[in-house]
Amino acid sequence: MNFAKVEKIAAAILYEGYILYPYRPSAIKNRQRWNFGTLYPRAYAEARRPQEPYRFVAECLVEECTEETELDIRIQFLQLMQKRGEASGREASGSSDDRMHGPREPSLEWDEAVEWGSDVTGLRLEDRAGHPLMVDLQMRTSVQPEAAGVGETSAGIEACLGVGVERLSTGLLKVRLELQNQTQLANGARATREEALPHAFVSAHALLGVRNGRFVSLLDPPENYREAVVGCGNTGVFPVLAGDETERTMMFCSPIILYDYPKIAPESEGDFFDGTEMDEMLTLRVLTLTEAEKQEVREGDARARRILERTESLTAESMMKAHGAIRGMRDIRREDAR
């Protein structure tokens, strides 16, 4: 399944909350991660009170199935890694900030993200009905961690995916996905959050594609399917229809509840990672940063640096596009007022 039509919205959710305005690691709200959909290693998560999530469960419905109906699954998440030599380099050379104010707080260290993903393709739903499948995922990335300047790889990450299919009396098939973080930690249940976070699946989500069948909207199902929709249990993610609105061949299992067929506004010039905020407001705020603040952004995360470079180079026309758009108009005059 070609997921190109939903990659932009999936990337926006992947980095939602990754770094927040004013995009400086020293900002208080950036000292602790705010990402949605974080799955911690199971041993650590189950030892917390209250318990932290180590898995997500997604259930959705497929209609018009045949013996040839197949499902493709793409799992994606971020892993947070400290740049190799970043901390040790500062300690060895002694930055001006260290000399003036003492050693830098560990809480201000900035871990950058590496994207990981895994595809499971060509699952015949007929074969899986009543026969659940468990898969140890082999993770891949488009950027090698060593090339990104980070010192760890995903070798220590253990992701397990369960797939189950149930045939309902309505003729529908109910598909159940469960992604678990089974990564082993040296200190197990006694591990601290700082030890567990580098092995967490951050912004974990799934893309689903079906051939020879169609997904059913869980938000606006046909009347005769409403009972089946109520029977779907979702934990940590919620599946919505994605892609072309004329088709129902893709689902996006998102850690943020979205509407069916979510889209990126064409007026958006690029990512801000504050997905619930307005691009225009964030653009204006970035432009009002002091020179010292901008310099900290430039020396920090590469994605934040691209935000600054993009906003500083925006044209007047681009700014006007971000001011607002009318998607459609309708006549709201009352009949007796005519």
HELIX and SHEET records of a PDB file:
HELIX    1   1 ALA A    4  VAL A    6  5                                   3    
HELIX    2   2 GLU A    7  LEU A   14  1                                   8    
HELIX    3   3 ILE A   28  ASN A   30  5                                   3    
HELIX    4   4 ARG A   42  ALA A   47  1                                   6    
HELIX    5   5 GLU A   86  SER A   93  1                                   8    
HELIX    6   6 SER A   96  HIS A  101  1                                   6    
HELIX    7   7 PRO A  106  LEU A  108  5                                   3    
HELIX    8   8 LEU A  125  ARG A  128  1                                   4    
HELIX    9   9 SER A  154  GLY A  156  5                                   3    
HELIX   10  10 GLY A  188  ARG A  190  5                                   3    
HELIX   11  11 ARG A  193  ALA A  196  1                                   4    
HELIX   12  12 LEU A  197  HIS A  199  5                                   3    
HELIX   13  13 GLU A  223  TYR A  225  5                                   3    
HELIX   14  14 ARG A  226  VAL A  230  1                                   5    
HELIX   15  15 ASP A  279  LEU A  287  1                                   9    
HELIX   16  16 GLU A  291  GLU A  299  1                                   9    
HELIX   17  17 ALA A  302  GLU A  312  1                                  11    
HELIX   18  18 ALA A  316  ALA A  322  1                                   7    
HELIX   19  19 GLU A  335  ALA A  337  5                                   3    
SHEET    1   A 5 LEU A 133  ASP A 136  0                                        
SHEET    2   A 5 ALA A 159  ARG A 167 -1                                        
SHEET    3   A 5 LEU A 173  ASN A 181 -1                                        
SHEET    4   A 5 ARG A  55  GLU A  63 -1                                        
SHEET    5   A 5 ARG A 214  PHE A 215 -1                                        
SHEET    1   B 5 ASP A 111  ARG A 124  0                                        
SHEET    2   B 5 GLU A  70  GLN A  82 -1                                        
SHEET    3   B 5 VAL A 202  ARG A 211 -1                                        
SHEET    4   B 5 MET A 250  SER A 254 -1                                        
SHEET    5   B 5 PHE A 238  ALA A 242 -1                                        
END                                                                             
